[in-house]
Amino acid sequence: MELTTLEKLLKETSEWLASAEKEQAALKPHEPVKLTLQAIAEKIATVNREIGYLMHKVKIWKPPKPKEEAPKNDTAKAPEKEEVIPPEEKPEEAPKTEEAKPETPLGDAPEITPTKPG
C-alpha cells in the first residue's frame, strides 16, 4: 500500500520536473523563471517525508511469529517406531594422586603465607 503511494509520488514528481523544464526552456531570457528553487525544495521535502515514513516503518516492523501446529492424535494410524538409544557408560574416573585440599574462599587461588620482616 505504502509502496504504491511512493511510486505514485515519484512518478508525479518526475512528470512535474519534466514539464517544468520544458516550460523553463520555452521562456525567453528576459521573462521571470518558472522553475524556482523553492518549488524544487517543496517537491524534495514531500519525497523525503514519504521515504522517512517508510524507513521508520521498516525499523519498527517485526516479523510475525510462526504458528505452532498442535499434534494431531489419529488413532487409526500406526504409531511410528521410535529409535531407542542405549544409555552411555560413564568412563571410570582416574585415581587421584593429590590429597583432597579444603576449598579456599577464592577457589583455586594460591595460598599466601606471611613472612617475617628481616
Secondary structure by P-SEA (a helix, b strand, c coil): caaaaaaaaaaaaaaaaaaaaaaaaaccccccccccaaaaaaaaaaaaaaaaaaaaaaaacccccbbbbcccccccccccbbbbbcbbbbcccccccccccccccccccbbbbbbccc
